[in-house]
Amino acid sequence: MRTFWLLLIVGLLACPAVFAQEADTAAQATAVEAAAESHEDAGEHGGQDAEHGGGHHGAIPPVWLVIPFVALLLMIATGPLFYTHHWHHHYPKYAVGLGLSVTLYYLIVLHDPISMLHALTEYLSFIALVASLFIAASGIFLKVNARGTPLANISLLSVGAVTANLIATTGAAMLFIRPFMRLNKGRLKAYHIVFFIFIVANVGGGLTPIGDPPLFLGFLRGVPFFWTLTHVIGVWVPTMLVLLAIFYVIDSRNKAKSVTEITPGDRTIALEGTHSFIFVVIIVISVFIDPNVITAMKGTPLDLVGTYHLPFGIREIIMFSMCVVAYRFCNKEALRKNEFTFEPIREVGWLFLGIFACMVPALALISNFASENAGSLTETAFYWGTGTLSAILDNAPTYLNFLAAAMGKFAMDVGVPEQVMAFANEHANYLQAISVAAVFFGAMTYIGNAPNFMVKAIAESNKVDVPSFVGYLVKYGLTILLPVYFLVWLVYYSGWIL
C-alpha cells in the first residue's frame, strides 16, 4: 500500500512539471513541421503525430533496441510460471531496469529526450485513468442475486459490454469483474476470466470514443463522435454474438453448480456504495478536459492554458486526486465485500512503467515503416498490421500511426481535423478497419489493453485460476479470437464477400 501512495505522490508532483514541458509545443511544432517538409511523402508528414498534437519522432532507433521490450515480455510470460517467488518479489526491479536502459540510450546516444518525455506523459495519463477507475469502481458493490448459469453469464457480459461504451472498458471491467466472479462461485474457471477480458474489457468498448483509448484519439483528431457507432456497429454486433455463442457453448459444458448464496425475496440486482458512481462520472468527464477535445466539439479554439491558466495536466491531476478522494469517501463495507487490495494496481503500475519506456523504439520503427510504405498498404494490411501490433503494443499510438499512414496514402494530413473528417467520410472502410483492429486485437494478450492485466491481477488476488501469458495467447487468443478475427477480415475487408 505504501508503494501505491508513493506512486500517487510522484504522479501528482510530476504532472505539472511534465505537462508544463508539453505546454511549450509551439517551438517543438515548428521543428516537427520543418522536419516534415523535408519528406516527399505526405503520409510521412502525417506520421509525425503523437497522442494529442504535433508529435515527436527523433532519430530512428536501431532495431536491436527492441530487445529490452522483448525481454520484458518474456519475463512477464515466464516469471509467474518458472520462478514465481523471485518474480513476485523483484518484478519492479526488472521493469524499471529494462525501461531505464532504453531511456538512457535515448538520452545519451540518440540525444532525444522528447520521445521519452512523451512516453512519461502517456504513462501518467494511463496510470491516472486506470488507478482512479480501479479505486472508484471498487467502492461499488454490485450484488447479483442469482447463480451462475450460461444464460446469466452472457446476460451480465452483454450488459458489461454495452456499459463499456459509457464508462470506458477500464471502468466497466472494474465494475463487473467481481460480481461476475461471485456469480460463478464454485464453478469459476479460467475461461470465465478470459472471455470477460474478451468481451467487457475490449470488444465491448468499440462503439464510442469513450469506450477505448484509440477511438478517443480518433475523436480528438476530428473523427465525428457518432461516426464509430454508425460505422462499426455492423461489425461489432456479429462479433459480439459469435464470442457470446462460443462462451455459451463452453460454459454449458461446465457441469459444476454455482454455490452463490441466493437470498429469497431480494432484488435480482442490488448496489451498495452507489455514491462512488459520482467519482466514476467525474473521472470519465475529466477525460474530455483538453483543449483539443473542446475544439473538436465546439469547432472553435479554446486555449485553456493561456486564457484560463489551467495546467495542461489538469485531467491527470483530477484523476490522481480522485484516487485519494474515492478511497477516502467510499463505502468501506462495499470495499470489504469486494475484497479490495492495492496489489493489482501496484503490479500494473510497475510493469507498465517498464512497458511504456521499452516500447518507444518499437513504436518509432513501426511509425517509420508505416509512413514509408503507406502507398502500398491495402485495407487488409491496415487491418492485420494495426491488429497484430495492438496485441503487443499500446493500441492507442498504434492506431494513430496507421491512421496517419492511411491518410498519407490519399495525400491527407492527420493533423488537420477537417481532413480527418473528410477521410472518415470518403474512405470509411480504411478507418473502420483500423478502428476495429485496434480495439478488437487488444484482447489477444494481457498487455494489449489497459484493463486486461488489471482483470488478471484482480482474479489472481482473489485466488482464481487464470492462464499464464503464453497460455492466454496460445489457448485462447490464437485458438478462439484469431479465427473470429479472420472471419471479420474475410467478410468485411478481404473484398471477397462484401
N, C-alpha and C positions, 0 to 999 in steps of 0.2 A: 504493500500500500504506500510505503514511503517513496518507492520508486515512481509510482504514478504521480504523486504530488510534486516530486522533483521535476518530472517531465512537464507537468502542467505549468509550474512556475517558469521553467525555461521557455516554454511556448509563449507565455504571456509577456516575458521580458524580451523575447526575440522578435515578436510580431511587429512592434513599432519600428525597431531598427531595420528589420528586413524589408518591410514594406515602405519605409522611408526611402530605401535604396530603389525600390521599384517605382516609387513616385517620380523619380528623376528619369523618366523614359524619353524625354524629348531628344537629348543628346544621343541616347542609345538608338532610338528610332532612326535618327539621321544617319548614324553609322550603318545600321542594317540596310536602309534604303540605298546607301551608296554602294554597299557590297552587292545588293541585289541587282543594281543596274549593270554590274559587270558580267552578269549572266545573260545569255541569249535566250534561254528557255523561260517562258512566262511561268511555267509550272514550278521552276526552281525558285523564282521570286515568291510564289505563294508558299513554298515550303519553309520560308524563313520565320514562320509564325509559331508562337508558343501559346500558352493557355489563354491569356486574356488580351494580349495586344501584340505589337511587333515583337517577335521572339528573338532569341539569340542562339545561333549555332556558330561556334567558333571554328577552329581548325578541326578537320575531320580526324577523329582519333584512330589509332591503329586497331586492326581487327582483334589482336591479341588482348586488348584492354577489356574485352567482354569476359575474359577468364574469371575475374572475381565474381561476376554475376552468375556464371555457370557454376562456380564452386559453391556459392551461397545456396543456389537452388538444389544442388546435390546434397548439401548438408541438411537442408530442410527436409529433403526426401529420405535421407538415410539416418539422420540423427535419432529420431524417435524410435527407430527400428533396431539399430545395431549398437548404439552407445547412449541409451536412454538417460541414465543418471548423469553422465557427463554433459550431454546436450542440454538437459533441463537446467543445469546449474551454470552453464557457460555460453549459451547461445547469444546473449547480448554482446559478449566479447567478440565472437566471430562476426556477427552482423556489423558491429561498429568498426572492427579491424579491417574487414574487406571493403566496407564503404569508405573508410579513411584512405585506403591505398589508392582508390580511384580518385578521390578528392585531391590528394597530394599530387598525383600525376597531372591533373588538370591545372592545378595552381602553379606548380613548379616547372613542368615541362611544356605544357600547352599554353601557359600564361592566359588561361581562360577562366577567371573566377565567376563570370556571369552565368555560365552554364550550371555551375554548382549552386549559385545563388538561386537560380530558377528551381533547381531540384529541392533546395531547402524550403522555398516558399510553397512549392507543390506539396511537400511532405507536411508542412504545418497546416495547410488547408485540409489535407487528407485526415491527419490525426485529430484535428479540431472537430471535424464533422463526425468521424467515427466514434471518438470518445464521448462527445456530447450526446449523441443519439443513443449510444450504449448505456450511459448512466440514466438519461431521462426516461428511456423506454423500460429500463429495469425497475423503475419506480411504479410501473403499471402492472398489476397482477390481473391477468386475463384467465378466468376460470371457465372452462367448457364443461358443463355438467353432462358429460356423455363418455362413452367408452370408445376406444379406437377401433374403427372398422374401415374397410376400404372406402366406403361411401363417405363416412365422416371425415376421413383424411383428405380426400380430394376436394371436399367442400371447404375445409379450412385452408388448404393450399390455394384454391381458387380465390378465396377472399383475400388471402395474403398477397397474391399476385396483383390483384386489382388495387389493393391498398398501396402497394409499392409505387404506383404512379402518382400517389398523392403525398406520401411522406418519404419517398426515396426507398430504394432497395435496402439500404442500411437500416432505416427506421423500421420498415416492415419486418425485416429479418429479426431485429432485436425485440420487436413487439410480439411476434408469433412463434419464435423458436421454442421458448419454454412451454407455452401452452400445448404446442404440437408434441413435445416430448412427454408432457404429463398425460395427454390424451392417450398415448400409446404405451403407458407404463405396463410393464410385464410382457410386451411384445415388440418393444422398440429395438430395431436392428439398424445396422449401418446404412442400409439403403434408404431408410426414412430420412436421415440427416442429408444424404447425398441428393435426394430428389427435392428436399426443401431448399437446398442451395440452388439446384437447377431452376426451380420454378419461382420461388419467392425472392431469392437473393439476386437473380439475374434476369431470366427471360421475362418475368412478370413486369419489370420496370421499363419495358421497351416502348411504351405508348406516349409518354410525355417527357419534356426536358427535365422535369423534376425527378423522374424515375431513375435515371442513370447518368453519371457524370459526362460521358461522351455526348449524349444528346443535349445536355445543358450547354456544353461548349459550342455545339452547333447553333443553339439558340442565341448564344452570345454573339456569334459571328453574323447572324442575320437570318437563320432559318426560322420561318414563322412558327409561333408557339404550337399551333394545332396541325402543322404540316406532318409531324411524326404520327399523330393519331390517325389522320386520314390516309396516309401512305403506307404505314407499317401494320395497321390492324389486320389487313388482308393476309399478312404473313404471320402475325402474332397469334391470331385465333387458331388456325390449324396446327401450328407448332405447339401451342399450349395443350390443345386437345390430344395430340399424339403423346406428349410427355405424360399427361394425366392418365391416358389409357394404358401406357406402359407401366406406370406406377400402380394402377388399379390391378393389373394382371399379376404383378409381382406381389403386391400386398395381399391379394386374395389367396395366394399360396402359403401365406403365413398363418398357420393354424393356431398359433398361441393366442390366448384370450387376454384382452386388456384387463388389468386389475385396478383400473382407475376407480376411485370411490365415487359413487353416484348418490346425490342427496335428493330423495324423492320430494317432489313439490317445488324444488328450487328452479329458478330460471335456467334455461339451457346455457346462456352466456351471462356471466357476471363480471363486473370490473371493480377493482379496488385501486385506490391511488389515481383516480381519474384527473385530479388537478395536474398531474405530471404531463398530461396532454398539452397543457399550456406551454411547458418547456419545449416539447417536441415541435409545436407550431412555431414558436419563436425561432428555434434553430432552423427550421425549413424556410421560414420567411427571410432569415438573415442571409441565406444563400443569394437572395436577389439584391442585397445591398452592395451594389457595384455600379460604377458609372456606366460601364458598357451595357449592363442589363437595362438600366433605365433608358439609355439611349435607344436600345433596340425596341423597348416597349413604347416609348413616347415619340420616337422619331426625331427628337431634338437633343443636342448635347446638354449634359448637366454635370458640371465639374464639382463633385462632392469635396474634393481635396482643396481646390482653390477658393471656392465660393463659401462652403460651409465648414472648412477647416477640419474635416473628418480624416483621420489617418486612413491610408489605403487598406490597412489590415483590420478595419472595424468589424468586418464579417467574422474573421477568425477570433478577434478579441471577444465578440459576443458569444461565440461558440465555446471558447475556453471558459468564459465566465459562467455559462450555463452548466458546465461540468460541476462547478462548485455549488451553484445555486440549486440545481436539480438534486444533487446528493444531499445538500443541507436540508431542503424542504420537502423531500419526497416522503411518501408513506413508508415508514420503517417496517411495518408489518408486511406490506407488499414486497419490499426489498428482501425481507427474510424468506418469504414464501417462494420468491424467485431464486433463492439460494445464491444471492449476488456475491461475487468476489471481484477484485480488481485484476486477477491473474489473466483473464482473456485479453483485456486492453493492454496490459503490460507486455504480453507476448507479441501482440500485433504491433505495438509501438516500437519495440526494439528491432524486430525482424524487418519491418517495412522501412525503418530508418536506413538500414543497410541496403535494402532492395532499391529504394529511390535513388541512392547515391550510385549503386553499382550499375543501374540500367541506363545511366546517362549516355555512355558511349554507344550502347546498343541502339538507343533511340536516335542518336545522331547519325549512325551508319544507315539506319532504316530510312530516315528522312532524306539523306543524300541519295540513296538508291531510288526511292520513290520519285524524287524530283528529276533525276537523270533519265528515268525510264517511263515517265508519265505518258508520253505519246503512244507507247506500245502496249499499255495496260488496258485490258478489257474489263467488263463488269465481273467476269469470272475471276480475274486477277485481283481486282479490288475486294471482292467478297472473301476469297481464300487468304489473300495477303493480310487484310485487316483482321480477319478472324484468327488466323494462326498466331499472329503477333499479339493480339489482345488476350490470348490464352496464357501467355507467359510474361507479358509486359503490362504496364499500366494502359488500360484500353482508352483512356482519355487522350493522351498525346498521340497514341497510335491512330485514333480516329482523325485527329487534326492533320497529321502528316499525310494520310491518304486522301482526306478531303482536299487539302492543298494541291496534291498531285493530280487528283481528278479534275479540279477546276483549271489547273495549268494545262491539262490536255486540251481544254477548249479556250485557252488564252484568257482565262478569268483569274481574278485575284481574290484569294480567301480573306484578305484584309479589308475588302470593300463590301460592306453589308448589302448594298444594292446588287452587287454581282453575285453574292451568296444566295440572295433571294431569287435572282434570275436563274441561277444554276439549279436551285431546288425545284423550280417550276419547269425548266426546259430540259433538264437531264435528271429527272426524278429517280429513274431506275439506278443510276450510279450512286446517288445519295442514299437511296433505300438500301442498296447492297452494303454500303459502308456502315450505315447506322445499325442494320440488323446484325451484321457480323460482329461489330464492336460490342454490342450488348449481349448477344446470344453466346458467343465464344468465350466470354468472360467466365462462364460456368465450367470450362474444360479443366481447370486446375484450381487448387486452393488459392493461388495468388492472382488469379485472373480478374477478380473484382474485390473491392474493399470488404464487403460483409462475408465473403466465403471463409476466410481464415478465422474471422470472428465467430461465425457459427460453429466451426470445428472446435475452437478453443472453449466455447461455452459448453458444447456437448461433452468434451473431454473433462471439463471441470465438474460436470455432473455424472462422471463415471460411465458415460455412454461410449460404446464401442464405435469407433469411426475408422475408416480406411486410412492407410498411410498416404503420403503424397503420391507415390508411384501406384499404389493400389487404387486410389481415386482416379488417376489418369487412365490407367490401363483397363481396369474392370468396369468403370462407369463412363469416363469421358470418351475414350476411344470406342468402347463397345456399344454404348447406348446413344450418347449425344452425337458422335460423328456421323453415324448412319442417318440420324434425323436431320442434321445439318446438310448432309449430302442430298437428301430429298428436297430440302429447301432450295439448294442451288439448282438441282435438276428441274424443279418446277418453275422457279422464278428468274434464274439468271443464266442458265445454260443456253437458252434460245431454242431448245428442242421441243418444249411443251407450250410455253406462253410466249 
